[in-house]
Amino acid sequence: MALNQLLATSQTFKLTGPGIQVTNAATQFETLAGQAIGALTVIAVLYFVTQIIFAGYAFISSVGDEKVMESTRRRLTDSVLGLVIVIVAIGLASLIASLFGIKNVLDINAMFTKMGL
């Protein structure tokens, strides 16, 4: 029998039995990476939105003090820039994932469903 025919007819075997659990490591990594990226994305967005709110409040309550207004303006700018960076990172991660054929890397709804929330 030729090698090509032997390879074409070869079957894959699964190990089963008590104590042996066969899983696909790539699928596990994809799931874990997707959940980690989704959770960190949610945390980053909440953090930057909170910083924008606090910086806006500090800007309003600065009562015209130039030093405080400049510090608050810088804080507000940094917060908006951080939020934009997070949004761009989500887009790039989604693009790279789709190029590599990974599905639903940033599926936050599925992440919360799997966590039971």
N, C-alpha and C positions, 0 to 999 in steps of 0.2 A: 504494500500500500504506500502511495507517495506521501511525502510529508504534508503537502497541502491538503490532501484528503483526510489525513489523520487529524490535522488541526481543525478542519472544518467539522468533523464529526465528534470532536472532543466535547465533553459535557463539563459543566461547572458543578462542583460538589459543594454542598452546604454542610457545615458542621452543626449538628443539633444534638441536644441531649441535656441532661440535668447539669446545670452550672455553666454551660457554654452558651454565651449569647453572642451571636454574630451580628455585627452592625456595620454600616458603611461609614468609615471614618470621615470621608469627604462630606457626606450629608450632615454628620454631627458637627463638623467644623463650620460648615455653612450656616447651620442653625444657630450655633453659639456666636459666631461673628455677627450675624444679623441681629440677634438679640442685644449683644453688647453695643453695636453701633446705634441701634434704635434707642436704647436706654440712655446712652450718653448724649445723643442728639436731643432727646426730650429734656434732659437735665440742662444742657447748654442753652437751649432756647428759653427755658424758664428762668435761668440765671440772668441772661442778658435782658430779657423783658423786665425782670425785677430791677435790674440795675438802671434801665432806662427810666422806669417809674420813679425810683429813688433820686436819680440825678435830676429829673424834671421837678420834683418836689423841692430839692435843695436849691435849684436854680430860681424857683419862684420865691423861696423864703430867704434868698441871699440879701434882700433889702438894698440892692444897689452897691454892695461892697465889691469893688473891682477884683480883688484878690480871690474872693470866694466865687464870684461869677466865672472867672477864668478857670479855676479848678473844676468847677461844676460843668462848664462847657467842655473841657477836655474829657471829663468822665462820661458825659453824654455822648460825645463823639466816639470815644473808645467802645462804649456799649453798643452803639449802632453799628460800628465797624465789626465788632465781634459777632453780632447777629447776622450781618451780611456774609461774613466768612463761614459761619455755620451753614447758612442756606446754600452757598456755593459749594461747600464740602459735601452736602447731601446730594446735590446735582452731580458732582464729579464721581462720588461713590456709586451712585445709581448708574451713571454712564459706564464706568469701568466694570461694574458687575454685569451689566447687560452685554458688554463686549466679551467677557469671559463666560457668558452663558449661565450666570448665577441668577436664579429667579427669587424675587421677593426678599432681597437682602434688607431692605428698609421697611418691611411690612410691620409697622408698629401695632396695628390692630391684631394681627396674628400673635405678636409677642405678648400682648396683654391677655389674649385668650388662652395661650399656653400657660401663662402664669396663674390663671384662674381669677383674674381681676375683671 
